[in-house]
Amino acid sequence: MTKAMRMNGWRFRAVVGLAAVLVTLAPAAAREPAAAERHGADVACGLDRRRHRGREGWERAIPTHVKAHYAGGMGLLSVGCGWDYGRKCRWETDVLVGVLPGGWSDRTHATFTLRQHYIPWSIRCGDRLAIEPLSCGVYFSLITGADYWIREPDRYPGRSYYGFASRLRTYIYVGQRLVLYPKSDGALRHIALYYELSANDLDIVAKCGNRSLGLSDIVRFSVGVKFQLLR
């Protein structure tokens, strides 16, 4: 299995490259406002009413949302914050900290995850509901513990016995979101419920080298909630 992983590593890089191209070239389905809006004003144009409210100076460092995520290779539960940006808030970057309890592993481990998302479309269904039919992206998850490494320990023979870092995993994912808007205009702008299907680099390489593995053997299902804050 290890030999097959090394021989098929180029296939994984090709998959990641293709995913990156598809994310970059995804078309925009919602119409843009016909005229420029004044700074900070909401947009109610077409089906996609998302709008990024620009910030200046140090205010750009303030997170625009917080998230809680269950499973997904980031521990049993992870929480963190993030920032949305770009045209119609299509891009998001998150930083999360998670925990994998001892009941799910040999001992309790902490996880640290950096996530990059692309959400091309948001379809507004009335005043209080929107559907985001596609979210996709990539994330990097690191797990703590003496049994995991970035560089192989000296106890293994050769310079590349395993050929991968056991502490750090790279994931690609696709998912969908349901967005709920509150009645009042307070500090909470909306709540998004979402699910994701993800696979990591090691499992994808294993799949390329072992056709007997099914998608159910490498794909992970996870769910989460996002609280969009007043910007």
N, C-alpha and C positions, 0 to 999 in steps of 0.2 A: 504493500500500500504506500509506503514511504517513497519508494522508487517511482511509483506512478505519479505521486504528487509532484515530485521534482520534474518529471518528464513533461507534465501537462501544465506547468505553471504559466506558460505563455498563453494557454487557453483562457485562464482566469483573467489575465491582463487584457486580453481581447474583449472579454465580456464586460469588464469595467469600462474600457474605452468606448464600447458601443453604447453602454448605458449613459455615459457622460454626453455623448453626441446626441442621443435622443432627448435628454433633459434640456440641452442647450437649444435644440431646434423645435421644441414643442410649441405649437401655434397658440396664439392668444384667441380665445373664443368670445370674449366680451368686448363691447364697444367702449371706446374712450370718450370722455366729455368733449363736446365740440368746441368749447372755449375754455380758457384758463380759469381756474377757480381761485378765489382769494385764499390766502394762507390759513390753514387750520379748518376750513369749512368741509362739511361732509358732502359726498357726491351721491346722487341718486339718479344714475343714468344707466339705462340698459339693465341687463340681468346681473352683471358683476358690479356691485357697489363698493367694493373694497377701495380704500385709499390710504396711502401712507402719508401721515402728517409729518412733514419735515421738522427736524430738530437742528439746533445749532450749538456749536461748542461742546461743552462737557455733557450737555443733556443727551447727546447721542449714546453715551455709555449706560443710560438708564434702561433696564430691560423693558420690553413692550409686552411680555407675557410670562407666565409661569406654567409648568407642566408637571403632571404625575403620570408615570408610565409603568405598566405591568408587563414583565417578561421582555422578550426581544433580545436576549443575549446581554442585557445590561444589569443582571441581577433579578431577583424576584420583584423588587419595586425600586424605582428610581424617581427622583424629583430634581427639578432645576428650573432655570430661567433661560430666556432667549430674546432674540431681537428679530423683528421683521423689517424688510427694507425692499427697495426697488419698486418698479412700476406695479401698482395695485397690490403691494405687499406680497408679491409672488415668492420671495425668497425669505427663508428663516434660518437662523443659526441658533443652536441650543447647546447648553452645557449642563450635564446632569450628573448627580452622584447617586449611586445605588447600593443596595446590600443584597448579598446572597446568603441567606441564613444557613446555619450548620445542618439543619434538617434536609436541605436540598443539596448539600455538598459534604466534603470531608470535615469542613470547619466553616466558620463565618468569614466571608470575604467582602471587601468593599470594591465597588466598580466606579470608574470615571469615564464619561462618554462625551464625545464631541460629535454633534449631528448637523448635517446640512440638508435642507429641504427645498424642494421646488413645488409650488402649488399653482399650476397655470390657470385654473378656472374656478370661479365661484358662481353658482347659479342661485339667485335670490328667489325664494318661493314665499311671497308675501312679505310682511313687515318683520316677522320674528323668526324666520327660518331660511337657511341657505344650505345648499349641498355643494361640496367640493369633490367632484367625481374622481379626481386623481391627485394624489400626493406621492412624490418619489424623492429619492435621495440616497445619500451615503452617510455612514457614521463609523466612528472608530471607538472601540470599547476596550478599556484596560482593566484588568482584574489584579488585585493585590494578593500577596501570599508567597511564601518561600518556594512553593512547588511550581511556580510559574516564572518564566524568564523571558527577557528580550534577546539576550545572547546566551547560547547554549552553555551550560555548566561544563567544567573540565571533566566530569565523570563520564561524559559520552565520548566514544572514540571518533576520531576524525574531526575535521573542521566544520562539517555540515552533516551531522548524523541524521537529524530530523529535517533540517532545511526550512524551518519556520519558527516564529516566536510564539510561544504558548501564552504569553501574557497579553498580547495585543491582537485583537481581531478586527477585520474590516468587513462591514456589512453593506449590502445594497438592499433597498426595500421599495415596495409600492403599497399604496393604501388608499383609503377614502375617509372623508370627514363629513360630519353633520354639525352645522353651526346653529346655535340658539342665541337669539338676541333678547335681552331683558326689556321689560316695558319701560322702565325709567332710565334716564341717561345719567348714570352714576359713574363710579370709578371702574366698574366692570362693564366693558363694552360688549363682550359676547363670550360664550362658552362653546368650545368645539369638542365633540366626542369623535374619536377616530379609532381605526384598527389598521394594522400593518402586517404584511407578509414579507419576511426578510430571510436572507441567506448570507453566510459569511464566506470569506475567501477560502478557508480550509475545506469547508464542505463542498463548495463549488468545484474546487480542484479534485476532491475525492470523487465527485459525481462524474467528472470528465474522464477519470481513470477507471471507474467502476460502473458500468452501465446497469448493473443489477440494483443499484441504489435508485429508489423512486424519489419524486419531488417531496413526498411526505417525510422522507428521511433527512432532508436538508433544509426544508423551509420551516421557519418559526412563525407562529401567530402571536401577536401581542395587541394590547389595547391601551388607550390613554385618554387623558382629558387635558385640555388647554384652556387657561383663563386669560383672555385678552384684557389688558389693563388700559386705562385711560391714558392717551398719549398727548 
